[in-house]
Amino acid sequence: MKTMTKIPMLVVLALMFASCGVNDPGSPLANQPPETAITSAPQNGTTVNHFLSLHWSGNDGDGQIAGFNMFIDGNLVSYTTRTDSAISFASPATGEVVSHTFSIQAVDNDGAVDPTPPEIQFYTSNTAPVCIFSADNIVRPNQNVGQGFSIKLEAEDANRSGIWFTLSLDDTMSWTEWTQDSIFLFADLSLGSFDEGVVALDHAVLTAGPHTMYARCRDSGMAQSPIVSRTVNVSLGNRPVMGEVIVRYNSGAASDSLYPDGSIYRKNNAELVVAYEATAFAYRGLIHSYRYRDPAGTWSDWAAEPSLIQTDLPTGAYEYGFQARDMAGELSDTATIFIRLLEQSLTDSIIIIDETRDGNGAPSLPSDQQVDDFYYALVEGYNFREIDLSDRSTGLITALDLSNSGLILWYADDWSTYQFDDNRRILTEYMQRGGRMIVSGWNIMGAFSLNSFEEYGGSDFQYRFMRAFTAERDPATIQQSTGFTGENGFPDVSVDETKILPSWNGAINRVWTFEPRGECTIIGRLNTLNPDYFQNGEVVAYYYDLSFRVAVFGIPLYFIQQVQAEELFDVLMPRMMTGL
């Protein structure tokens, strides 16, 4: 017999709901509108400047602020996501106060808006700005100008505000569009590119003769200044002028200029940097762009910056041309430079460098011919050529002068001028490349210093290339030096009394003696009238012949007897020329 169990109705209902999976969906609230607050603004009813900075904020308790509706004088003017703005309210230039309202309304992410947005009411006032021609202008009233020039305007405004400018030529009707750019440039518009912040105007309207420019400005409240004017006189056919072309040869930390003839010793991986510029100031013009012509004769594209950089050029001769054009499209003449990158060739060619002042031939004042004849005899039979420094306005020897020579014979047989030190750079570069040098002079070390005693070391030219620890000169008040006693196979030499004044008693002054570095070979020791004189027996001539070769004479060789000087060079020259 089956038994039936009775289940209470509440339990059945509970099971039915459980088996169906039904949940309570809850009771969601409707979206709430956002709220808005003005956080920084004029007080209601106050009078303020027409150009204002306003700030506001929004809050949405059940979402996010998407943006704001902005109302000015009851009109919706914009939608913005910002919370601040600088706003210019229309205001006449008369100073009259004008009533305005400002309201801001928050909008949330569901599109709901603040139903009661805050609003403020205030008054603004304004005065017109004053337009002026800037003092920065190089174009003055009644200035003579070309067809390409600029005019800069400025404004004086009692009210803090944005400023716009406009210009009209020869009448007060043909105004340009209002612009916040304050520089107006007359130019050939086909040139294509101009600086930012400049309003380019067609230069073709500037015919020859007087022209008047009218200008005015306005503020952000639309108040306009009175018109101002400036007259200029236009002439046609003006051309820019190229200035100096500056060349630097950069290698590592070193930066060298070319020698006056455009030559320089070549270095690996060096940069040849050329800077050049032009001017149109004579007619108050402006330069638009530059170009250069390479050694193959090809012109570069026009560029705003005048520069040329060439890296690791090989040995050779190069010619470059440089040109500018002004804002009217007028071209300058071409500035040309010649550059010679050289290697040193040590040959048997001798360069004689004559620094001696050309005298009148009297005792102690030899003429140029007398000095030339003396030294030519010393190197007779050798391959030589002379450079007379009196023929050079710069007084400089160049890399081109020395690049195919193995020996320099430098002499300065008067003590009035010294150019030896002026040529320290080229002599250093020459000696570093194995060049050889014989140097002689009257007060030759005076080229470096006015002191009568000097000590050398480190990077001093006298220490590195003249191989001297010290050098000392007589006080130049009396004549004491009569010649020198030769050592190491060199002959004795004496002063030629026929070349000096009789009152000097066969002796000369301004003679230098040395303490040469230990690796040097002594040529001679000084002889003096007074055997107790402090220079007597000191080294007056020596030479060095290891990594390079140099012979130094602290006595002017011209004033030595000719035959003795020739005998001296018969010993010295083979030692200096060996290996060339």
C-alpha positions, 0 to 999 in steps of 0.5 A: 500500500502506497503512503503519501506524504503531505508537504506544506505549501510554503515549502513548495513555493520556496522550492519553485522559486529556487528551481527557477533561479529568480533574483531580486533586481533591486530598485536603481535610482534615476541619474542625478544632474551635476552641480556647477560652481564659479570659483574665480570671477569678478564680484557681482555688480563690480566694474572690471577690465574687459579682459578677464580670467575666469575659473569654475568647477563641476561635481557629479555625485553619481557619475563624471563631469563631461564638460561645460556649457558657457553662456555670455550675456545669455547666449550659449557661446561654447562647450568646453572641457576646460575649467578656466578661460581668458575671455575678452568682453566686447567693450568700446574704446570710449571708456564707457562701462558695459554690463555683461553676464557670465554663466557656466553649466556642468554637463555629466557623462549621461548628458544631464546638465545643471538645472540652476547654473551659477551666473554673475553680472558685472561691468567692463570698461576699455580704452583704445590701445596706441599703435607705434612703430617699434624702436627696433626698426632699422627703417626710420622715417623717410629712410631710403630702402630697397624692395625687401624690408620689414616693419615691426609694430608695437602697442601700448594698452592700458588694459591687459588684453590681446592685441591685433595689428593691420597695415595698409600701403599708400592709403587707409583703405587697403588694410591687411587682415587683422593678425597678432603677428606684429612684423610685416615683411615686404618680400618676393613671395615666390621665395616661398618660406619666411620666418614664423610670426611674420606677415609677408607682403608682395614687394612688387607694390613698392615701385621707385619713389616715396611710399607711406605705410599706415598702421593701427592695432586693436585689442581683444575688446575690438577697440581700435587705435588711431592710425599711425604712418611712416614714409620711406623712399624706395629705390630699385636694383639694390644688391646684398654684399657678401661679407668675410668668409671664415674657414676653420679646420677642426680636428679633435679639440683643435680648430685652426684657421687657414693661412693667408693663401688658403693653405693648411696641412691636411689632417685625417677625419678633420672637418672643414667648416665654412661660415659666411654671411651677407648684408643688405643694411645699406638699403635696410634690406634683409637676407632671405637665404644663402647657397654655395658652389662646390669645386665641381661648379654645382650650386647647392639649394638655397638655405636660411643658414649660411654654413658648409661642412666638409669632412675628411677631404683628401689632399688637393686644391678646392674652390668654393663660391658663396652667394646670398639673396635678399628678401626682394630676390636680388643676388649678391656677387659671389665670394670665392675662397681657395683652400689647399690641403697639403702634405709635407714633402721633405725635399732638398729644397731650401727656403730662405726667409729674410726678416732683415729690415732693408737698410741703406748699406751703411755700417750696421744698416745693410741693404737688402742686396747685401744681406741676400748676397751674404746668405746666397753665398752660404748655400751656393750649390744648393737648391734654394729660393727666398721669401722676403717678409717685407714683401708680405703685409701679414708677415706670415709664412704659409704651409704652401710656402714650406710643403715641398722644402726640407730646410728653412734658413731664417735670419733677422739681422737687425733688432728693430722688428721681430716676426719670428714669433708671429710664425710660431704656428707654421714653424711648429707644424713644419717641425712636427712633420720632420722639417729642419731649420737654421735660425740666426738673428740679432736679438732673435729671442727678443721675438718671444720676450722683452726679458733678458733671461728666460727659462723654458719648458713643457710646451714652449716652442723654445723648449720643444723645437729650439731645444733650449733650457735657458736663454740670456742676453747682454743688457744691450748697453755696450758691445762685447761680443766679438765672435765665437770659438768653434767646437765639434769640428766647427771653425772659429768665427769673428765679427767683421769690423767693416760691417759695424760702426768703428765706435763698437770696437769690433764687437756687437751687442744684443747677443743671446747665449743658451743652455741647450738641452743635453742631446744638442751638439755645441757649434760654438762658445761666445768670445767677448772683449772682456774675458770676465764678461758673464757671457764669455765662454757660454754657448752661442750656437748649437744644433739638434739632429734627432727627431728633427733638425734645428741649428740656433745662432744667438749671434747675427750671422751677417755680421760674421766675416764672409769667408768664416761664415762660408767655412762654418756652413761647409760643416753645418749644411751636410749635417742639416741636409743628410737624408733629404 
